[in-house]
Amino acid sequence: MKPVLTAVCMLVFSNMFMTYAWYGHLKNLNNKAWYIAAVISWCIAFGEYMIQVPANRIGHETLSIGQLKIMQEVITLSVFVPFAVFYMRENLSWNYLWAGICLLGAVYFVFRG
């Protein structure tokens, strides 16, 4: 269980980088040229990859690739929703709940014995 917990913690942290790299420029660099935002986002994404790659290797010690992917999607939504609501000031909608319910179904099917 330790590799899974380590992978989850690392993937949460890497996903914070990824979410900011993908969407943070919409708030912070919206007055800059797109290619400047792209380079800055790429630099942030490099940090994400430096955490994500070892996290997936650690997680793959006990999880299948499908389990890793679904776990990553759950983490992505868990990080993205607070980011969208609190940082980007987007309105919370029922669509986030429905997406989460669909992911729970995916978790059930990929992790069932």
C-alpha distances in whole Angstrom, upper triangle without the diagonal:
4,6,5,6,9,10,11,13,14,15,17,19,20,21,23,25,25,27,29,30,31,32,33,36,38,38,39,41,43,46,45,45,43,42,42,39,38,38,36,33,33,32,30,28,28,26,23,23,23,19,18,19,16,14,14,14,11,10,12,10,8,10,14,16,17,14,14,17,17,14,17,20,18,17,21,23,21,22,26,27,27,28,31,32,32,33,35,36,36,37,34,34,33,32,29,28,29,27,24,25,25,22,20,22,21,17,18,20,17,14,16,16
4,5,5,6,8,10,11,12,14,15,17,18,20,22,23,24,25,28,29,30,31,32,35,37,37,37,39,41,44,43,44,41,41,40,37,36,36,34,32,31,30,28,26,26,23,21,21,20,17,17,17,14,12,13,13,9,9,12,10,9,12,15,17,19,16,15,18,18,15,17,20,19,18,21,23,21,22,25,27,27,28,30,32,31,32,34,36,36,37,34,35,34,33,30,29,31,28,25,27,27,23,22,24,23,19,21,22,20,17,20,20
4,6,5,6,9,10,10,12,14,15,16,18,20,21,22,24,26,26,27,30,30,33,35,36,36,37,39,42,41,42,39,38,37,35,33,33,32,29,28,28,25,23,23,21,19,18,17,14,14,14,11,9,10,9,6,6,8,7,7,9,13,14,16,13,12,15,16,13,15,18,18,16,19,22,20,21,24,26,26,27,29,31,31,31,33,35,35,36,33,34,34,32,29,29,30,27,25,26,26,22,22,24,21,18,20,21,18,16,19,19
4,5,5,6,9,10,10,12,14,15,16,18,20,20,22,24,25,26,28,29,31,33,34,34,36,38,41,40,40,37,37,37,34,32,32,31,28,28,27,25,23,23,21,18,18,18,15,13,14,12,9,10,10,7,5,8,8,7,8,11,13,14,11,9,13,13,10,12,15,14,13,16,18,17,18,21,23,23,24,27,28,28,29,30,32,32,33,30,31,30,29,25,25,26,24,21,22,22,18,18,20,18,15,17,18,15,13,16,17
4,5,5,6,9,10,11,12,14,15,17,19,20,21,23,24,25,27,27,31,32,32,33,35,37,40,39,40,37,37,36,33,32,32,30,28,27,27,24,23,23,20,18,18,18,14,14,15,13,10,12,13,10,8,12,12,11,11,15,16,17,13,12,15,15,11,13,16,14,13,16,18,16,17,20,22,21,22,25,27,26,27,29,31,30,31,29,30,29,28,25,25,26,24,21,22,23,19,19,21,19,16,18,20,18,15,18,19
4,5,5,6,8,10,11,12,14,16,17,18,20,22,23,24,26,26,29,31,31,31,33,35,38,37,38,35,35,34,31,30,30,28,26,25,24,22,20,20,17,16,16,15,11,11,13,10,7,10,11,7,8,11,11,11,12,15,16,18,15,13,16,16,13,13,17,16,13,16,19,17,17,20,22,22,23,26,27,27,26,29,31,31,32,30,31,31,30,26,27,28,25,23,25,25,21,21,24,22,19,21,23,20,18,21,22
4,6,5,6,9,10,10,12,14,15,16,18,20,20,21,24,24,27,29,30,30,31,33,36,35,36,33,32,32,29,28,28,26,23,23,22,20,18,18,16,13,13,13,10,9,10,8,5,6,8,6,5,9,10,10,10,13,13,14,12,9,12,13,10,10,14,13,11,14,17,15,15,18,21,21,21,24,26,26,25,27,29,29,31,28,30,29,28,24,25,26,23,21,23,23,19,19,21,19,16,19,20,17,16,19,21
4,5,5,6,9,10,10,12,14,15,16,18,20,20,22,23,26,27,28,28,30,32,35,34,35,32,32,32,29,27,28,26,23,23,23,20,18,19,17,14,15,15,11,10,12,11,8,9,12,10,8,11,13,12,11,14,14,15,12,9,12,12,8,8,11,10,8,11,14,12,12,15,17,18,18,21,23,23,23,24,26,26,27,25,26,26,25,21,21,23,20,17,20,20,16,16,19,17,14,17,19,16,15,18,20
4,5,5,6,9,10,11,13,14,15,17,19,20,21,22,25,26,27,27,29,31,34,33,34,32,32,31,28,27,27,25,22,22,22,18,17,18,15,13,14,14,10,10,13,12,8,11,13,11,11,14,15,15,15,18,17,18,15,13,15,15,11,11,14,13,10,12,15,13,12,16,18,17,17,21,22,21,21,23,26,26,27,25,27,27,26,22,23,25,22,19,22,23,19,19,22,20,18,21,23,20,19,22,24
4,5,5,6,8,10,11,12,14,16,17,18,20,20,23,25,26,25,27,29,32,31,32,29,29,28,25,24,24,22,20,19,18,16,14,15,12,10,11,10,6,7,10,8,6,9,11,10,10,13,15,15,15,17,16,18,16,12,14,15,12,11,14,14,11,12,15,14,13,16,18,18,18,21,23,22,21,23,26,26,28,26,28,28,27,23,25,26,23,21,24,24,20,21,24,21,19,22,24,21,20,24,25
4,5,5,6,9,10,10,12,14,15,16,18,18,21,23,24,24,25,27,31,30,30,27,27,27,24,22,23,21,18,18,18,15,13,14,12,9,10,11,7,6,9,9,6,8,11,11,10,13,15,15,14,15,14,15,13,10,11,12,9,7,10,11,7,9,12,11,10,13,16,16,16,18,21,21,20,21,24,24,26,24,25,25,24,20,22,23,20,18,21,20,17,18,21,18,16,20,21,18,18,22,24
4,6,5,6,9,10,10,12,14,15,16,17,20,21,22,22,24,26,29,29,30,27,27,26,23,23,23,21,18,19,18,15,14,15,13,10,12,13,10,9,13,13,10,12,15,14,13,16,18,18,17,18,17,17,15,13,13,13,10,8,11,10,6,8,10,9,7,11,13,13,13,16,17,17,17,19,21,21,23,21,23,23,22,18,19,21,18,16,19,20,16,17,20,19,17,20,22,20,19,23,25
4,5,5,7,9,10,11,13,15,16,16,19,21,21,21,22,25,28,27,28,26,26,24,22,21,21,19,16,17,16,12,12,13,10,8,11,11,8,9,12,12,10,13,15,15,14,18,19,20,19,21,19,20,18,15,16,17,14,11,14,13,10,10,13,12,9,12,15,14,13,16,18,17,16,19,21,22,24,23,25,26,24,21,22,24,21,20,23,23,20,21,24,22,20,24,25,23,23,26,28
4,5,5,6,9,10,11,12,14,15,17,19,20,20,21,23,26,25,26,23,23,22,19,18,18,16,14,14,13,10,9,10,8,5,7,8,6,6,9,10,9,11,14,14,14,16,19,20,18,20,18,19,17,14,14,16,13,10,13,13,10,10,13,13,10,12,16,15,14,17,19,19,17,19,22,22,24,23,25,26,24,21,23,25,21,20,23,23,20,21,24,22,20,24,25,22,23,26,28
4,5,5,6,8,9,10,12,13,16,17,18,18,20,22,25,24,25,22,22,22,19,18,18,17,13,14,14,11,10,12,10,7,9,11,9,8,12,13,11,12,16,16,15,17,20,21,19,20,17,18,17,13,13,14,12,8,10,11,7,6,10,10,7,9,12,12,11,13,16,16,15,16,19,19,21,20,21,23,21,17,20,21,18,17,20,20,17,19,21,19,18,22,23,21,21,25,28
4,5,5,6,9,10,11,10,14,15,16,16,18,20,23,22,24,21,22,21,17,17,18,15,13,14,14,10,10,12,10,8,11,13,11,11,15,16,14,16,19,19,18,21,23,24,22,23,21,21,20,17,16,17,15,12,13,13,10,8,11,10,7,8,11,11,9,12,14,13,12,14,17,17,20,19,21,23,21,18,20,22,19,18,22,22,19,21,24,22,21,25,26,24,24,28,31
4,6,5,6,9,10,10,12,15,15,15,16,18,21,20,21,19,19,18,15,14,14,12,9,11,10,6,6,9,7,5,9,10,9,10,13,15,14,16,18,19,19,21,24,25,23,24,22,22,22,18,17,19,17,14,15,16,12,11,14,14,10,11,14,14,11,14,17,16,14,15,18,19,22,21,24,25,24,21,23,25,22,21,25,24,22,24,26,24,24,27,28,26,27,30,33
4,5,5,6,8,9,12,14,15,15,16,18,21,20,20,18,18,17,14,13,14,12,9,10,11,7,6,9,9,6,8,11,10,10,13,15,14,15,18,19,18,20,23,24,22,22,20,20,20,17,15,17,15,12,12,14,11,9,12,13,10,10,13,14,11,13,16,17,14,15,18,18,21,20,22,24,21,19,22,23,19,19,23,22,19,22,24,22,22,25,26,24,25,29,31
4,5,5,6,7,10,11,12,13,15,16,20,19,20,17,18,18,14,14,15,13,10,12,13,10,9,12,12,9,12,15,14,13,16,18,17,17,21,22,21,23,26,26,24,24,22,21,21,18,16,17,16,12,12,13,11,8,10,11,8,7,10,11,8,9,13,13,11,11,15,14,17,17,19,21,18,16,19,20,17,17,21,20,18,21,23,22,21,25,26,24,25,29,32
4,5,5,4,8,10,10,10,12,14,17,16,18,15,16,15,12,12,13,11,8,11,11,8,9,12,11,10,13,15,15,15,18,20,19,20,23,24,23,25,28,29,27,27,25,25,24,21,20,21,19,16,16,17,14,12,13,14,10,9,12,12,8,10,13,13,10,10,14,15,18,18,21,23,21,18,22,23,20,20,24,24,22,24,27,25,25,29,30,28,29,32,35
4,6,6,7,10,11,11,11,13,16,15,15,13,13,12,9,9,10,8,4,7,8,6,6,9,10,9,11,14,14,14,16,19,18,19,22,24,23,25,28,29,27,27,24,25,25,21,20,21,20,16,17,18,16,13,15,16,13,12,15,15,12,13,17,16,13,13,17,17,21,21,23,25,23,21,24,25,22,22,26,25,23,26,28,26,26,30,31,28,30,33,36
4,6,7,9,11,12,12,13,16,15,15,12,13,13,10,9,11,10,7,9,11,9,8,12,13,11,13,16,16,15,18,21,20,20,23,25,24,25,29,29,27,27,23,23,24,21,19,20,19,16,15,17,15,12,14,15,13,10,14,15,11,12,15,16,13,12,16,15,19,19,21,23,20,18,22,22,19,20,24,23,21,24,26,24,25,28,29,27,29,32,35
4,5,6,8,9,10,11,14,14,15,12,14,14,10,11,13,12,9,12,14,11,11,15,15,14,16,19,19,18,21,24,22,23,26,27,26,28,31,32,29,29,26,26,26,23,21,21,21,18,17,18,16,13,14,15,12,10,12,13,9,9,12,13,10,9,12,12,15,16,18,21,19,17,20,22,19,20,24,23,22,25,27,25,26,29,30,29,30,33,37
4,5,6,6,8,9,13,13,14,13,14,13,9,11,13,10,8,12,13,10,11,15,15,14,17,19,19,19,22,24,23,24,27,28,28,30,33,33,31,31,29,28,28,25,23,24,23,20,19,20,18,15,16,16,13,11,13,13,9,10,13,12,9,8,12,13,16,18,20,23,21,19,23,24,22,22,26,26,24,27,30,28,28,32,33,31,32,36,39
4,5,5,5,6,9,9,11,9,11,10,6,8,11,8,7,11,12,11,12,15,16,16,18,20,21,21,23,26,25,26,29,30,30,32,35,36,34,34,31,31,31,28,26,26,26,22,22,23,21,18,19,20,17,15,17,17,13,13,16,15,12,10,14,15,19,20,22,25,24,22,26,27,24,25,29,29,27,30,32,31,31,35,35,34,35,39,42
4,6,6,5,9,10,11,10,13,12,9,11,14,12,11,14,16,14,15,19,19,18,21,23,24,23,26,29,28,28,31,33,32,34,37,37,35,35,32,31,31,29,26,27,27,23,22,23,22,18,18,20,17,14,16,16,12,11,14,14,11,9,12,12,16,18,20,23,21,20,24,25,23,24,28,27,26,29,31,30,31,34,35,34,36,39,42
4,6,6,9,11,13,13,15,14,11,14,16,13,12,16,17,15,17,20,20,19,22,25,24,24,27,30,29,30,33,34,33,35,38,39,36,36,34,33,33,30,28,28,28,25,24,24,22,19,19,20,17,15,16,15,12,11,13,12,9,7,10,11,15,17,20,23,22,21,24,26,24,25,29,29,28,30,33,32,32,36,37,36,37,40,43
4,6,8,9,12,12,14,12,9,12,14,11,11,15,15,13,16,19,18,19,22,23,24,24,27,29,28,30,33,34,33,35,38,39,37,37,35,35,34,31,30,30,29,26,25,26,24,21,22,22,19,17,18,17,14,14,16,15,11,10,13,15,19,21,23,27,26,24,27,29,27,28,31,32,30,33,35,34,34,38,39,37,39,42,45
4,5,5,8,8,11,8,6,10,11,9,10,13,14,13,16,18,19,19,22,24,24,25,27,30,29,30,33,35,34,36,39,40,38,38,35,35,35,32,30,31,30,27,26,28,25,22,23,24,21,19,21,20,16,16,19,18,14,13,16,17,21,23,26,29,27,26,29,31,29,30,33,33,32,34,37,35,36,39,40,39,40,43,46
4,6,8,8,11,10,8,11,14,12,13,16,17,16,18,21,22,22,24,26,27,27,30,32,32,32,35,37,36,38,41,42,39,39,36,36,36,33,31,32,32,28,27,28,27,23,24,25,22,19,21,21,17,16,18,18,15,12,15,16,20,22,24,27,26,25,29,30,28,29,33,32,32,35,37,35,36,40,40,39,41,44,47
4,7,9,12,10,9,13,15,14,15,18,19,19,21,23,24,24,27,29,30,30,32,35,35,35,38,40,39,41,44,45,43,43,40,39,40,37,35,35,35,32,31,32,30,27,27,29,25,23,24,24,21,20,22,21,18,16,18,19,23,26,28,31,30,29,32,34,32,33,37,36,35,38,40,39,40,43,44,43,44,48,51
4,6,8,6,7,10,11,11,12,15,16,17,18,21,22,23,25,27,28,28,30,33,33,34,36,38,38,40,43,44,42,41,38,38,39,36,34,35,35,31,30,32,30,27,28,29,26,23,25,25,22,21,23,23,19,18,20,21,25,28,29,33,31,30,34,35,32,34,37,37,35,39,41,39,40,43,44,42,44,47,50
4,6,5,7,9,10,11,12,14,16,17,18,20,22,23,24,27,28,28,30,33,33,34,36,38,38,39,42,44,41,41,37,38,38,35,33,35,35,31,30,32,31,27,28,30,27,24,27,27,23,23,25,25,22,20,23,23,27,29,31,34,31,31,34,35,33,34,38,37,36,39,41,39,40,43,43,42,44,47,50
4,5,5,6,9,10,10,12,14,15,16,18,20,20,22,24,26,25,27,30,30,31,33,35,35,36,39,40,38,37,34,34,35,32,30,31,31,28,27,29,28,24,25,27,24,22,24,25,21,21,24,24,21,18,22,22,25,27,28,31,29,28,32,32,29,31,35,33,32,36,37,35,36,40,40,38,40,44,46
4,5,5,6,9,10,10,12,14,15,16,19,20,20,23,25,24,26,29,29,30,32,34,34,35,38,40,38,37,33,34,35,32,30,32,32,28,28,30,28,25,27,29,26,24,26,27,23,23,26,26,23,21,24,25,28,30,31,34,31,30,34,34,31,33,36,35,34,37,38,36,37,41,41,39,41,44,47
4,5,5,6,8,10,11,13,14,16,17,19,20,22,24,24,26,28,29,30,32,34,34,35,38,40,38,38,34,35,36,32,30,32,32,28,28,30,28,25,27,28,25,23,26,26,22,22,25,25,21,20,23,24,28,30,31,34,32,31,34,35,32,33,37,36,34,37,39,37,38,41,42,40,41,45,47
4,6,5,6,8,10,11,12,14,16,16,18,20,22,22,24,26,27,27,30,32,32,33,36,37,35,35,32,32,33,30,27,29,29,25,25,27,25,21,23,25,21,19,22,22,18,18,22,21,18,16,20,21,24,26,28,30,28,27,30,31,29,30,33,32,31,34,36,34,34,38,38,36,38,42,44
4,6,5,6,9,10,10,12,15,15,16,18,20,20,21,24,25,25,27,29,30,31,34,35,33,32,29,30,31,27,25,27,27,23,23,26,24,21,23,24,21,19,23,23,19,20,23,23,20,18,22,22,26,27,28,31,28,27,30,31,28,29,33,31,29,33,34,32,33,36,36,34,36,40,42
4,5,5,6,9,10,11,13,14,15,17,19,19,21,23,24,25,27,29,30,31,33,35,34,33,30,31,32,28,27,29,28,25,25,27,25,22,25,26,23,21,25,25,21,22,25,25,21,21,24,25,28,30,31,34,31,30,33,34,31,32,35,34,32,35,37,34,34,38,38,36,38,41,43
4,5,5,6,9,10,11,13,15,16,18,19,20,23,23,24,27,28,29,30,33,35,33,33,30,31,31,28,26,28,27,24,24,26,23,21,23,24,20,19,23,22,19,20,23,22,18,18,22,23,26,28,30,32,30,28,32,33,30,30,34,33,31,34,36,33,34,37,38,35,37,40,43
4,5,5,6,9,10,10,12,14,16,16,18,21,21,22,24,26,26,27,30,32,30,30,27,27,28,24,23,24,24,20,20,22,20,17,20,21,17,16,20,20,16,17,20,20,17,16,20,21,24,25,27,29,27,25,28,29,26,27,30,29,27,30,32,30,30,34,34,32,33,37,39
4,5,5,6,9,10,10,12,14,15,16,19,19,20,22,24,25,26,29,30,29,28,25,26,27,23,22,24,24,20,21,23,21,18,21,22,19,18,22,22,19,20,23,23,20,20,23,24,27,28,29,31,29,27,30,31,27,28,31,30,28,31,33,30,30,34,34,31,33,36,39
4,5,5,7,9,10,11,13,14,16,18,19,20,22,24,25,26,29,31,29,29,26,28,28,25,23,26,25,21,22,24,22,19,22,23,20,20,23,23,19,21,24,24,20,21,24,25,29,29,31,33,31,29,32,33,29,30,33,32,30,32,34,32,32,35,36,33,34,38,40
4,5,5,7,9,10,12,13,15,17,17,19,21,22,23,24,27,29,27,28,25,26,26,22,21,23,22,18,20,21,18,16,19,20,16,16,20,19,16,18,21,20,17,18,21,22,26,26,28,30,28,25,29,30,27,26,30,29,27,29,32,29,29,33,33,31,32,35,38
4,5,5,6,9,10,10,12,15,15,16,18,20,20,22,24,26,24,24,22,23,23,19,18,20,19,16,17,19,16,14,18,18,15,15,19,19,16,18,21,21,18,19,22,23,26,26,27,29,27,24,27,28,25,25,28,27,24,27,29,26,26,30,30,28,29,32,35
4,5,5,6,9,10,11,13,14,15,17,19,20,21,24,26,24,25,22,24,24,20,19,22,21,18,19,22,19,17,21,21,18,19,22,22,20,22,25,24,22,22,26,26,29,29,31,33,30,28,30,31,28,28,31,30,27,29,31,29,28,32,32,29,30,34,36
4,5,5,7,9,10,12,13,15,16,17,19,20,23,25,24,24,22,24,23,20,20,22,20,17,19,21,17,16,20,20,16,18,21,21,18,21,24,23,20,21,25,26,29,28,30,32,30,27,30,31,27,27,30,30,26,29,31,28,27,31,32,29,29,33,35
4,5,5,6,9,11,10,12,14,15,16,18,20,22,21,21,19,20,20,16,16,18,16,13,15,17,14,13,16,16,14,15,18,18,16,18,22,21,19,20,23,24,26,26,28,29,27,24,26,27,24,23,27,26,23,25,27,24,24,27,28,25,26,29,31
4,5,5,6,8,9,10,12,14,15,16,19,21,19,20,17,19,19,15,15,18,17,13,16,18,15,14,18,19,16,17,21,21,19,22,25,24,22,23,27,27,29,29,30,31,29,26,28,29,25,25,28,27,23,26,28,25,24,27,27,24,25,29,31
4,6,6,7,9,11,12,13,15,16,18,21,20,21,19,21,21,17,17,20,18,16,19,20,17,17,21,21,18,20,23,23,21,24,27,26,24,25,29,29,32,31,33,34,31,29,31,32,28,27,30,29,26,28,30,27,26,29,30,26,27,30,32
4,6,6,6,9,10,11,12,14,16,18,18,19,17,19,18,15,15,18,16,13,16,17,14,15,18,18,16,18,21,21,19,22,25,24,22,24,27,28,30,29,31,31,29,26,28,29,26,25,28,27,23,25,27,24,23,26,27,24,24,28,29
4,6,5,6,9,10,10,12,15,16,15,16,14,16,15,11,12,14,13,10,13,15,12,12,16,16,14,16,20,20,19,21,24,24,23,24,27,27,29,27,29,29,27,24,26,27,23,22,25,24,20,22,24,21,20,23,24,21,21,25,26
4,5,5,6,9,10,11,13,15,15,15,13,16,15,12,13,16,14,12,15,17,15,15,19,20,18,20,23,24,23,25,28,28,26,27,30,30,32,31,32,33,30,27,29,29,26,25,27,26,23,24,26,23,21,25,25,21,22,25,26
4,5,5,6,8,10,11,14,14,15,14,17,16,13,14,17,15,14,17,19,16,17,21,21,19,22,25,25,24,27,29,29,28,29,32,32,34,33,34,34,32,29,30,31,28,26,29,28,24,25,27,24,22,25,25,22,22,25,26
4,5,5,6,8,10,12,12,13,12,15,13,10,12,14,12,11,14,15,13,14,18,17,16,19,22,22,22,24,27,27,26,27,30,30,32,30,31,31,29,26,27,28,24,23,25,24,21,22,24,21,19,22,22,19,19,22,23
4,5,5,6,9,10,9,10,9,11,11,7,9,12,11,9,13,15,13,14,18,18,17,19,22,23,23,25,28,28,27,28,31,30,32,30,31,31,28,25,27,27,23,22,24,23,19,21,22,19,17,20,20,17,17,20,21
4,5,5,7,10,10,11,10,13,13,10,12,15,14,13,17,18,17,18,21,21,21,23,26,27,26,29,31,32,31,32,35,34,36,34,35,34,32,29,30,30,27,26,28,26,23,24,25,22,20,23,22,19,18,22,22
4,5,6,8,9,11,12,15,13,10,14,16,13,13,17,18,16,18,21,21,21,23,26,26,26,29,31,31,30,32,35,34,36,34,35,34,32,29,30,30,27,25,27,26,23,23,25,22,19,22,22,19,18,21,21
4,5,6,6,8,9,11,9,7,10,12,10,11,14,15,14,16,19,18,19,21,24,25,25,27,29,30,29,31,33,32,34,31,32,31,29,26,27,27,24,22,24,23,19,19,21,18,16,18,18,15,14,17,18
4,5,5,6,7,10,9,7,10,13,12,12,16,17,16,18,21,21,22,24,26,27,27,30,32,32,32,33,36,35,36,34,34,33,31,28,29,28,25,24,25,24,20,21,21,18,16,18,18,14,14,17,17
4,6,8,10,13,12,11,14,16,14,16,19,19,19,21,24,24,24,27,29,30,30,32,35,35,35,36,38,38,39,36,37,36,34,31,31,31,28,26,28,26,23,23,24,21,19,20,20,16,15,18,17
4,7,10,12,10,10,13,14,13,15,18,18,18,21,23,22,23,26,28,29,30,32,34,34,34,36,38,37,38,35,35,34,32,29,29,29,27,24,25,24,21,20,21,18,16,17,17,14,12,14,14
4,7,8,6,6,10,11,10,12,15,15,15,18,20,20,21,23,25,27,28,29,31,32,32,33,35,34,35,32,32,31,29,26,26,26,23,21,22,21,17,17,18,15,13,14,14,10,9,12,12
4,5,5,6,9,10,11,12,14,16,16,18,20,21,22,24,26,28,28,30,32,33,33,34,36,34,35,33,32,31,29,26,26,26,23,21,22,20,17,17,17,14,13,14,13,9,9,12,12
4,5,5,6,9,10,10,12,14,15,16,19,20,21,22,24,26,26,28,30,32,31,32,34,32,33,31,31,30,27,25,25,24,21,20,21,19,16,17,17,14,13,15,14,10,11,14,15
4,5,5,6,8,10,11,13,14,15,17,18,20,21,23,25,26,26,29,31,30,31,33,31,31,29,28,27,24,22,23,21,18,18,18,16,13,14,14,10,10,12,10,7,9,12,13
4,5,5,6,8,10,11,12,14,16,16,18,20,21,24,24,25,28,29,29,30,32,30,30,28,27,26,24,21,21,21,18,16,17,15,12,12,13,9,8,10,10,6,7,10,12
4,6,5,6,9,10,10,12,14,15,16,18,20,22,22,24,26,27,27,28,30,28,29,27,27,26,24,21,22,21,18,17,18,17,13,14,15,12,10,13,13,10,10,14,15
4,5,5,6,9,10,10,13,14,15,16,18,21,21,22,24,26,26,26,28,26,27,25,25,24,21,19,20,19,16,15,16,14,11,13,14,10,10,13,13,10,11,15,17
4,5,5,6,9,10,11,12,14,15,17,19,20,21,23,25,25,25,27,25,25,23,22,21,19,16,17,16,13,12,13,11,8,9,10,7,6,10,10,7,9,13,15
4,5,5,6,9,10,11,12,14,16,18,18,20,22,23,23,24,26,24,25,22,23,22,20,17,17,17,14,12,14,13,9,10,12,9,7,11,12,9,10,13,16
4,5,5,6,9,10,10,12,14,16,16,18,20,21,21,22,24,22,24,21,22,21,19,16,17,17,14,13,15,14,11,12,14,12,11,14,15,12,13,17,20
4,5,5,6,8,10,10,12,15,15,16,18,20,20,20,22,20,21,19,19,18,15,13,14,14,10,10,12,11,8,10,12,10,10,13,14,12,14,17,20
4,5,5,6,9,10,11,13,14,15,17,19,19,20,21,20,20,17,17,17,15,12,12,13,10,8,10,10,6,8,11,9,8,12,14,12,13,16,19
4,5,5,6,8,10,12,12,14,16,17,17,18,20,19,20,18,18,18,17,13,14,16,13,11,14,14,10,12,15,13,12,15,17,15,15,19,22
4,5,5,6,9,11,10,12,14,16,15,16,18,17,18,16,17,17,15,12,14,15,11,11,14,14,11,13,16,14,13,17,18,17,18,21,24
4,5,5,6,9,10,10,12,14,15,15,16,14,15,13,13,13,12,8,10,11,8,7,11,11,9,11,14,13,13,16,18,17,18,21,24
4,6,6,7,9,11,12,13,14,15,16,15,16,13,14,15,14,10,11,13,11,9,12,13,11,12,15,15,14,17,19,18,18,21,25
4,6,6,6,9,10,11,11,13,14,14,15,14,16,17,15,12,14,16,13,12,16,16,14,16,19,18,17,20,22,21,21,24,27
4,6,5,6,8,10,10,10,12,11,13,11,13,15,13,10,13,15,12,12,15,16,14,16,19,18,18,21,23,22,23,26,29
4,5,5,6,8,10,10,11,9,10,8,10,11,11,7,10,12,11,10,14,15,14,16,19,18,18,21,23,23,23,26,30
4,5,5,6,7,9,9,10,11,9,12,14,14,11,13,16,14,13,17,18,17,18,21,21,21,24,26,25,26,28,32
4,6,6,5,6,8,9,11,11,14,16,15,13,15,18,16,15,19,20,18,20,23,23,22,26,28,27,27,30,33
4,6,6,5,6,5,8,8,11,14,13,11,14,16,15,15,18,19,18,20,23,23,23,26,28,27,28,31,34
4,6,6,5,5,6,6,10,13,13,11,13,16,15,15,19,20,19,21,24,24,24,27,29,29,30,32,36
4,6,5,8,9,10,13,16,17,14,17,20,19,18,22,23,22,23,27,27,26,29,31,31,31,34,37
4,6,8,11,12,16,19,18,16,19,22,20,20,23,25,23,25,28,28,27,31,33,32,32,35,38
4,6,9,11,14,17,17,15,18,21,19,20,23,24,23,25,28,28,28,31,33,32,33,36,39
4,7,9,12,16,16,15,17,20,19,20,23,24,24,26,28,28,29,32,33,33,34,37,40
4,6,9,13,13,12,15,17,16,17,20,21,21,23,26,26,27,29,31,31,32,35,38
4,6,10,11,10,13,15,15,16,19,20,21,22,25,25,26,29,30,31,32,34,38
4,7,8,7,9,12,12,13,15,17,18,19,21,22,23,25,27,28,29,31,34
4,5,6,8,9,11,12,14,15,16,18,20,21,22,24,26,27,28,30,33
4,5,5,6,9,10,11,13,14,15,17,19,20,21,23,25,26,27,31
4,5,5,6,8,10,11,12,14,15,17,18,20,21,22,24,26,29
4,6,5,6,9,10,10,12,14,15,16,18,20,21,22,24,28
4,5,5,6,9,10,11,13,14,15,17,19,20,21,22,26
4,5,5,6,9,10,11,13,14,15,17,19,20,21,25
4,5,5,6,9,10,11,12,14,16,16,18,20,24
4,5,5,6,9,10,10,12,14,15,16,18,22
4,5,5,6,9,10,11,13,14,15,16,20
4,5,5,6,9,10,11,13,14,16,19
4,5,5,6,9,10,10,12,14,18
4,5,5,6,9,10,10,12,16
4,5,5,6,9,10,11,14
4,5,5,6,8,10,14
4,6,5,6,8,12
4,6,6,6,10
4,6,6,9
4,6,9
4,6
4
